[in-house]
Structures are given as structure tokens and as C-alpha cells.
Amino acid sequence: MSGLYSEQKANTWKSDRRIANARLAGMQDPTNGEQQSGYELPDDELDRQIEKFLQWIKTDPARVSQWIQALASVALIGVTLGQLIVSCSGSNQTDKLITAADRNAAAAERFSTSADGIQSGVKDAVAKLNLQAKQLSKGADQTARLAKATEGANSTALESDRPWVGGSVTVSGFEVGSAAVISALFINAGKRSARITSIGIREFPAPSFPADPDTQFAKSGPVGSKSILIPGQVFSTNQTLPSPLTQTDLDLLKGGKMIYFIIAKAEYEDAQTKEKYWTHLCFEYYPEIKSSTNPGFGNCPEYNEAK
């Protein structure tokens, strides 16, 4: 089958060759009978080689089979060599990849070491910052305490320089048939001026000291004043009893059924800071201490206070 195909193929090559020669030589074209101009080519060496090759195939098919097998072996060897070359090239690439991987691993290890160092440095820096923050916090607390102490000292100094208004009460003419005169005396013993906003004095007999003595001032109204009392200055106010004292009044006082009270108060403010203050005074009659030189009045157990 292969010999017939080869012979047919060779005949086709010969026919094509003769047509080509005829066209070049100016001969009539065998395919269409047309006359061509040119020159005639001799039989080509290729025709003889083809004939020889076809003859060889026909006469020695076994040898042809051996040649085909040999060519197949050569082709197989070529393929194997190609695979080997590719394999070697792949091996070299693998070695290069391994080397690159090792370098990357070493670089990663160095980076990790550097990162550890950086992390350690950051921790140290954070620790130092925390220490500084604590020290600053302690410093701030200490500063706050100092500021508070300074403020307290300033407040104490300011308070110590405030106006202080004290007072006393004197009574004269507390006798039967006489209308006694009561005087309240106030003095600024402080270091700054006081602005007097109200001064009042009241007297009244009662079985005991009233629970709310200020109501005594509300009934008849306090003695008003808006004076400035400089340090060391004295201010006084007087009040005369509305009627003479009777023997019955004295007997009630001596028997302890009634107590004669005299109360006074001064309300004022610091002329500099406008802080408000007050002073209360209370005196009561003690018949047992009355004499020709002593009208018989002394301090009450309550109400003598100041702010």
C-alpha cells in the first residue's frame, strides 16, 4: 500500500516537472495546448534521484523499514535529550529558587530581629513616657496642693485682715422711778474697714431667753445705719426705756419670775471683699450683783456670738 502511494506521488512530481519544463522551453502546454516561448531545460537531477529512490523502495522494503526504525530511534533520542536539557534547566532554576528562598528567609530573620529590637525600643520608650507621665502627674498633684495651700494661706491672710466688729452694753439709771438708759457700743477691731448695714438694740422682760431673739427686732424695727467703721473706730447707739421702773417690776426680777434681757446686734460687710458678717450681744439683769457702782447686768449664757 505504501509502495503504491509513493509511486503515485512520484509520477505526480514527474508530470508537474515536465509541464514546468515545457512552459520554460516555449513548448505547447500539455494541459491546454498553448504555445509558450522560452528555452528547454534538460532533465533535472532531481528526477533521477526520485526514480532511484522509488526503485530502492520497491526492491528492498526490509532495508527501508530498518531505516525508518533508525530514524524513529534518532527522533526518540532527540526528544529524550530535549527533556534532559529541560530537566537540567529546571534543576538549575530550582536551585536558584532555593537560593532565593534561603536569602528571603535570612532577610526575614533579620527583619524579625530588627522588629524585635524596634519593639523592645518602643516598649522602653513607652515605659519612660509612662514614668514621665507619672512624675508629671505627681508634679501636677504637688503643684495643685501648693496652689491650694497658697490659696488657703491667701484666704487665711485675707480673712485675718478682715474687719472685726465687737461691742458692749452699758445701763444707767436702772432704779425705781427712773427711766433707764441703755447704750450699745461697737468698735472695729479688724484691719480693714467695715460697712455697717444695720445696728439694733432691744430690751424686754421674759421668763426665759426667747427661742428666736431676732423676732424682737422685727417687732419694732432695727435702728438703721449705713456708716463706714474704719479700724479702731467706735460706733454707739442709745435707747431710753419708755417708762420708769416700778417696785413691782424689781420684785418680779428679784423673785426670779422674770428676767430682764438687753440684746443688740450689728450687721456689716467687708468694705473690700463685700463679705457679710454680724455680731450679737446679750446682757441680762442679776439682782444679786447690783450695787451702788454696778447696775447689776452681765453677759447672757447665749446669743453672744459673731461671724
Secondary structure by P-SEA (a helix, b strand, c coil): caaaaaaaaaaaaaaaaaaaaaaaacccccccccccbbbbbcccaaaaaaaaaaaaaaccaaaaaaaaaaaaaaaaaaaaaaaaaaaaaaaaaaaaaaaaaaaaaaaaaaaaaaaaaaaaaaaaaaaaaaaaaaaaaaaaaaaaaaaaaaaaaaaaaaaaacbbbbbcccccccccccbbbbbbbbbbcccbbbbbcccbbbbbbcccccccccccccccccccccccccccbbbbbbbbbcccccaaaaaaaaaccbbbbbbbbbbbcccccccccbbbbbbbbbccccccccccccccccccccc
